[in-house]
Structures are given as C-alpha cells and as structure tokens.
Amino acid sequence: MWTKHHKKRKLGRFVMPLIAVAFLSYFGYHSIHGEFGLKATEKFDRQRAERQTRLDELTKRRKTLEKEVALLSDGSLERDMLDEKARFGLNMSRADEIVIFH
C-alpha cells in the first residue's frame, strides 16, 4: 500500500489568514467609503438637515400665502389687502405716498 506523505510547506500556513485579511479589508473599506458606508451616511444626514430647513421655510411661506389668499377670497373682500396687492402688482403709487416693501 502506497501512501503519499505531504511535506508541510511554510507557505501553506499563510493561505487562509491571507484570504481572511483580504476579505476583511475589502468589506472594511467599503463599510466606511462605500455607497452605503459611514461617510455616505454622514453626507445623507447633512443633506436631510438642509432639506428639512428648506422645507420648513417653504411651509412657512405657504402658510403666509394661504392666509393672504383667504383674505382676498373669503367672501368678504378686504379692501386694504386688495389695494396693497394691486399696487404691488402694477408698481403704482400716488405722488404723496411713501411705499415700503418688505
């Protein structure tokens, strides 16, 4: 009966650890720098905060406009509001008036 005796090589001991290191390095790098990594998450959080601020500004502006529209079309037309909007839209005033737009 013949048996083969494999001589232990020094290089053979390092194959599995090298594969494990390569595997962990690859996934470690992409968990930080990848499309869904930590840096991308920070960027996403900054964008979300900026967009939330912008949304709050737009919501406030919309409520102001809705209030002005309600004054113009409520059935009881506010003459001051109508006069103000007409002057602003037509860019007209009388000679003895001082107009301050804000």
C-alpha positions as CSV (number, residue, x, y, z in Angstrom):
1,M,0.0,0.0,0.0
2,W,1.4,3.3,-1.0
3,T,0.8,6.4,1.0
4,K,1.7,9.9,0.0
5,H,3.3,12.0,2.6
6,H,2.8,15.7,2.0
7,K,5.6,17.8,3.2
8,K,4.2,20.8,5.2
9,R,5.1,23.9,3.4
10,K,5.6,27.2,5.2
11,L,3.6,29.0,2.5
12,G,0.6,26.8,3.1
13,R,0.1,28.1,6.6
14,F,-0.4,31.6,5.4
15,V,-3.1,31.0,2.7
16,M,-6.2,31.0,4.9
17,P,-5.0,34.0,7.0
18,L,-4.2,35.9,3.8
19,I,-7.7,35.2,2.4
20,A,-9.3,36.2,5.7
21,V,-7.3,39.5,5.8
22,A,-8.2,40.3,2.2
23,F,-11.8,39.5,2.8
24,L,-12.0,41.7,6.0
25,S,-10.0,44.5,4.3
26,Y,-12.4,44.6,1.3
27,F,-15.5,44.7,3.4
28,G,-14.0,47.0,6.0
29,Y,-13.0,49.6,3.3
30,H,-16.5,49.5,1.7
31,S,-18.3,49.8,5.1
32,I,-16.6,53.2,5.5
33,H,-16.1,54.6,2.0
34,G,-18.7,52.7,0.0
35,E,-22.0,53.9,-1.4
36,F,-23.8,52.9,1.9
37,G,-20.8,53.4,4.2
38,L,-20.3,55.7,7.2
39,K,-19.2,58.7,5.1
40,A,-22.2,58.4,2.8
41,T,-24.4,58.2,5.8
42,E,-22.9,61.4,7.2
43,K,-23.4,63.1,3.8
44,F,-27.0,61.9,3.7
45,D,-27.7,63.3,7.2
46,R,-26.3,66.7,6.2
47,Q,-28.5,66.8,3.1
48,R,-31.5,65.7,5.1
49,A,-31.0,68.5,7.6
50,E,-30.5,71.1,4.9
51,R,-33.6,69.9,3.1
52,Q,-35.7,69.9,6.3
53,T,-34.6,73.5,6.9
54,R,-35.7,74.4,3.3
55,L,-39.0,72.5,3.8
56,D,-39.7,74.5,7.0
57,E,-39.0,77.8,5.1
58,L,-41.3,76.8,2.3
59,T,-44.0,75.6,4.7
60,K,-43.9,78.9,6.5
61,R,-44.1,80.8,3.2
62,R,-47.0,78.7,2.0
63,K,-49.0,79.4,5.2
64,T,-48.4,83.1,4.7
65,L,-49.6,82.9,1.1
66,E,-52.7,80.8,2.2
67,K,-53.5,83.5,4.7
68,E,-53.3,86.2,2.1
69,V,-55.4,84.3,-0.3
70,A,-58.0,83.7,2.4
71,L,-58.2,87.4,3.0
72,L,-58.7,88.0,-0.8
73,S,-61.2,85.3,-1.5
74,D,-63.1,84.8,1.8
75,G,-66.4,86.3,0.5
76,S,-65.8,89.5,2.5
77,L,-63.1,91.1,0.4
78,E,-60.6,93.1,2.4
79,R,-60.2,96.4,0.6
80,D,-56.8,97.1,2.1
81,M,-55.4,93.8,1.0
82,L,-56.8,94.2,-2.5
83,D,-55.4,97.7,-2.7
84,E,-52.0,96.5,-1.5
85,K,-51.8,93.6,-4.0
86,A,-52.9,95.8,-6.9
87,R,-50.3,98.5,-6.1
88,F,-47.6,96.0,-5.7
89,G,-48.5,94.1,-8.9
90,L,-48.9,97.2,-11.0
91,N,-46.0,99.0,-9.3
92,M,-48.0,102.2,-8.9
93,S,-48.5,104.7,-6.1
94,R,-49.7,108.2,-5.7
95,A,-47.2,111.1,-5.6
96,D,-47.9,111.8,-2.0
97,E,-47.4,108.2,-0.7
98,I,-44.3,106.5,0.6
99,V,-44.3,102.8,-0.2
100,I,-42.1,100.4,1.8
101,F,-42.0,96.8,0.5
102,H,-40.6,94.1,2.8
